[in-house]
Every structure is written in C-alpha cells, then in structure tokens.
Amino acid sequence: MRHRKKFNHLGRKKGHRSSMLANMACSLIEHKRINTTLAKAKALKKFVEPLITKSKSDTTHNRRIVFSRMKQKNAVAELFRDVAVKVADRPGGYTRIIRLGNRLGDNAEMAMIELVDYNDTYVNKKKKTTRRSRRGGKKSDQVSTESANENLEELEGKSAVEEAPAEEAPADEAPAEEAPAEEAPAEEAPAEEAPAEEAPAEEAPAEEDSKDKKED
C-alpha cells in the first residue's frame, strides 16, 4: 500500500536513495546526458533542477547548499562555472527526458535525461515565432505574388531561348525536300510527246479525200 507516499522511493532506503541521486546528478553535470530507467530519470529531474536554479546566483551560501546535496567538489565547480552560464536565460525546465523503449533483461522502461541547452540539434531547429497583424500578412502575400511572377517571367524567357534553335532547324532542311519536286516535270515530258505520235492518224482522212477527188 502507498499510504503517505508522495514520491517514488525507488525500492531503497533514504540513505541509499540520496546517494544514488547525488551520483546520477554529478554524472549528468559532467556528461550532459545519461541513460537510466524512466522512474530514476523522473526522480533525478526533481532532484537536480533546484540545484541548477541555485547555481544561477554564485554565492558561498548557494555553493554550500549544492555541495551538501551532490557531495562532489569537481561537479559543483563545473555546475557553477559552465552550466550556470549556459542556462542563465532559461527560467526553468533545464532537463529533458526522452524514452528509449524497454530493456531486454527485465523489460524495464528506459529513458535518456539530458541538459536542454547542450543539445545542439534541438536548439538550432527552434525558430522565433512572431505574431503578425493582418496588414503584415497582406504585405507578405503581395511580396510572395510578386516573387512568383518574377520567377514565371524568368522561366518563360528561358523557354523562349531554348525553343529558338528548334524553330530554325526546319529551315535548313527545306532545300533538301524541294529537290525532288523540281525533277518531277522532267519525268512528265514523255507524256506530252504522246499526242505527236498520234498525228498520222489524223492525216489519214486527208489522204482519203484526195483519192476520192482523183476518182471523180
């Protein structure tokens, strides 16, 4: 039963649990990301984020409080020297938990916990979003339409330049096609000589008329 259990005890007594979280916090400060179970990652998030907030104001009192929890001098020095400068502008949420699936041995749910500001892939992808008024939107639409029209004009100019050589090609081939057309009349010349051969047939009636006259 979980009566009066406000946080996850992780199956350990108080001394063992606090020592484990202190070691995990020191590893997180040193390596910037660690892999552990999801339950331990959530417990570590609650443990280490208040210490990071303390490190923003570098005073002797805050250093002593952090050292009493983490118990490693090198980790405390790196926290106040490097990490505090990196997260100075962030108001909270210094860590991120990413689930990695289940472990093969005992099927425990695994996760990776990391410092947000040390992951360059996620930080560089963020874009500043500004709220634009309707007037600004109209101006942006006009600029986009003008740029689109300019692109269309450039494409049309390029297509006209590319099509010009294609139109000149038939002009070069035209003389080759007209050559057979000029030779056609030469082949039809014998057809015109045919009536000349039939001329004697027309003279035959004239000879018959002369013979009739002689007989008369």
Wavefront OBJ file of the C-alpha trace (Angstrom):
o trace
v 0.000 0.000 0.000
v 1.214 3.532 -0.709
v -0.088 5.469 2.273
v 1.739 8.813 2.772
v 3.990 8.075 -0.192
v 4.303 11.411 -2.043
v 7.334 10.448 -4.184
v 8.869 7.315 -5.636
v 11.116 5.586 -3.088
v 12.746 3.527 -5.886
v 12.849 0.425 -3.635
v 15.599 1.935 -1.447
v 16.017 3.459 1.978
v 16.668 7.169 2.391
v 20.486 6.993 2.595
v 20.815 4.704 -0.422
v 18.347 6.759 -2.464
v 20.008 10.129 -1.731
v 23.485 8.764 -2.532
v 22.275 7.285 -5.823
v 20.591 10.538 -6.905
v 23.704 12.537 -5.950
v 25.914 10.275 -8.088
v 23.481 10.476 -11.005
v 23.334 14.283 -10.716
v 27.142 14.514 -10.805
v 27.227 12.253 -13.885
v 24.589 14.406 -15.578
v 26.557 17.607 -14.904
v 29.763 16.022 -16.184
v 28.482 14.184 -19.289
v 25.408 16.384 -20.019
v 23.248 13.279 -20.683
v 22.859 9.824 -19.154
v 20.749 6.719 -19.802
v 18.754 5.212 -16.938
v 15.304 3.858 -16.148
v 12.310 6.131 -16.573
v 11.492 6.119 -12.829
v 15.044 7.138 -11.878
v 15.088 9.814 -14.594
v 11.912 11.409 -13.230
v 13.315 11.312 -9.672
v 16.610 12.829 -10.877
v 14.763 15.635 -12.660
v 13.146 16.705 -9.373
v 16.496 16.382 -7.590
v 18.819 18.277 -9.946
v 16.717 21.140 -11.290
v 16.500 23.030 -7.947
v 20.295 22.728 -7.684
v 20.728 24.236 -11.162
v 18.483 27.117 -10.134
v 20.706 27.684 -7.080
v 23.795 27.808 -9.296
v 22.500 30.878 -11.170
v 23.471 33.095 -8.221
v 27.091 32.292 -7.399
v 27.285 32.856 -3.642
v 29.045 30.976 -0.887
v 25.745 30.011 0.698
v 24.409 28.513 -2.536
v 27.642 26.624 -3.147
v 27.449 25.070 0.324
v 23.801 24.022 -0.190
v 24.583 22.407 -3.564
v 27.701 20.706 -2.204
v 25.710 19.220 0.692
v 23.431 17.522 -1.851
v 25.885 16.488 -4.603
v 28.957 15.794 -2.413
v 31.496 16.091 -5.287
v 33.694 19.168 -5.480
v 34.515 18.910 -9.225
v 30.853 18.562 -10.228
v 29.853 21.550 -8.097
v 32.650 23.679 -9.615
v 31.584 22.749 -13.180
v 27.949 23.454 -12.340
v 28.657 26.998 -11.149
v 31.325 27.714 -13.790
v 29.900 26.302 -17.052
v 26.317 25.101 -16.696
v 25.105 28.197 -14.825
v 26.341 30.457 -17.631
v 24.681 28.261 -20.277
v 21.238 28.234 -18.594
v 21.299 31.820 -17.330
v 18.469 32.976 -19.627
v 16.251 29.916 -19.094
v 13.545 30.350 -16.418
v 13.236 26.609 -15.746
v 12.975 23.209 -17.404
v 16.711 22.627 -17.606
v 16.457 18.901 -18.382
v 14.660 16.778 -20.972
v 13.572 13.125 -20.690
v 13.440 11.026 -23.885
v 12.040 7.484 -23.723
v 14.193 4.748 -25.269
v 11.958 1.688 -25.058
v 12.192 -1.331 -22.761
v 15.311 -3.099 -21.522
v 15.810 -6.660 -22.738
v 16.691 -8.246 -19.406
v 13.850 -7.206 -17.103
v 11.697 -5.236 -19.587
v 12.237 -2.028 -17.577
v 11.274 1.186 -19.362
v 14.455 3.071 -20.265
v 14.963 6.785 -20.851
v 17.658 9.359 -21.549
v 17.818 12.523 -19.438
v 19.889 15.427 -20.772
v 20.517 19.120 -20.262
v 18.400 21.023 -22.770
v 20.903 23.762 -23.635
v 23.676 21.300 -24.537
v 21.742 19.548 -27.319
v 22.662 21.456 -30.491
v 20.300 19.548 -32.794
v 17.168 20.648 -30.911
v 18.383 24.169 -30.107
v 19.257 25.032 -33.752
v 15.899 23.847 -35.093
v 13.922 26.291 -32.952
v 12.564 29.283 -34.829
v 11.382 32.545 -33.380
v 7.664 32.948 -33.943
v 6.243 36.450 -34.026
v 2.620 37.436 -34.071
v 1.785 39.255 -37.285
v -1.102 41.581 -37.884
v -3.419 41.296 -40.877
v -1.712 44.198 -42.611
v 1.601 42.453 -42.340
v 0.048 39.310 -43.780
v -1.249 41.217 -46.813
v 2.168 42.705 -47.439
v 3.782 39.313 -47.229
v 1.180 37.934 -49.668
v 1.949 40.743 -52.123
v 5.668 40.131 -51.868
v 5.141 36.415 -52.429
v 2.952 37.028 -55.526
v 5.493 39.464 -56.972
v 8.312 36.993 -56.470
v 6.195 34.254 -58.078
v 5.515 36.467 -61.121
v 9.220 37.231 -61.483
v 10.021 33.528 -61.390
v 7.422 32.838 -64.091
v 8.878 35.555 -66.325
v 12.357 34.119 -65.919
v 11.102 30.637 -66.803
v 9.288 31.939 -69.901
v 12.430 33.765 -71.062
v 14.493 30.614 -70.653
v 11.947 28.522 -72.562
v 11.905 31.051 -75.456
v 15.689 30.931 -75.701
v 15.644 27.144 -75.694
v 12.916 26.927 -78.369
v 14.641 29.314 -80.853
v 17.110 26.735 -82.277
v 14.294 24.199 -82.649
v 12.368 26.589 -84.959
v 15.415 27.224 -87.216
v 16.009 23.525 -87.823
v 13.188 23.031 -90.409
v 14.511 25.992 -92.458
v 17.800 24.162 -93.028
v 16.028 21.003 -94.169
v 13.672 22.772 -96.614
v 16.006 22.732 -99.703
v 16.560 19.002 -99.343
v 12.812 18.367 -99.537
v 12.275 20.699 -102.558
v 14.873 18.967 -104.755
v 12.628 16.040 -105.771
v 9.817 18.482 -106.605
v 11.939 20.155 -109.328
v 12.734 16.799 -111.002
v 9.054 15.891 -111.379
v 8.448 17.862 -114.641
v 11.368 16.072 -116.291
v 9.648 12.743 -115.757
v 6.360 14.047 -117.229
v 7.988 15.155 -120.513
v 7.342 11.834 -122.345
v 3.675 12.129 -121.517
v 3.489 15.362 -123.592
v 5.087 13.685 -126.669
v 2.323 11.092 -126.917
v -0.010 13.339 -128.990
v 2.812 13.806 -131.554
v 2.743 10.081 -132.359
v -0.985 10.161 -132.958
v -0.641 12.891 -135.592
v -0.505 10.441 -138.583
v -3.828 9.029 -137.531
v -5.367 12.458 -138.013
v -3.807 12.784 -141.551
v -5.454 9.609 -142.764
v -8.787 11.256 -143.633
v -6.945 13.864 -145.677
v -5.431 11.172 -147.970
v -8.817 9.509 -148.428
v -10.310 12.832 -149.604
v -7.558 13.253 -152.227
v -8.227 9.726 -153.600
v -11.925 10.486 -153.914
v -11.188 13.631 -155.867
v -8.959 11.717 -158.333
v -11.632 9.116 -158.906
v -14.134 11.841 -159.677
l 1 2 3 4 5 6 7 8 9 10 11 12 13 14 15 16 17 18 19 20 21 22 23 24 25 26 27 28 29 30 31 32 33 34 35 36 37 38 39 40 41 42 43 44 45 46 47 48 49 50 51 52 53 54 55 56 57 58 59 60 61 62 63 64 65 66 67 68 69 70 71 72 73 74 75 76 77 78 79 80 81 82 83 84 85 86 87 88 89 90 91 92 93 94 95 96 97 98 99 100 101 102 103 104 105 106 107 108 109 110 111 112 113 114 115 116 117 118 119 120 121 122 123 124 125 126 127 128 129 130 131 132 133 134 135 136 137 138 139 140 141 142 143 144 145 146 147 148 149 150 151 152 153 154 155 156 157 158 159 160 161 162 163 164 165 166 167 168 169 170 171 172 173 174 175 176 177 178 179 180 181 182 183 184 185 186 187 188 189 190 191 192 193 194 195 196 197 198 199 200 201 202 203 204 205 206 207 208 209 210 211 212 213 214 215 216
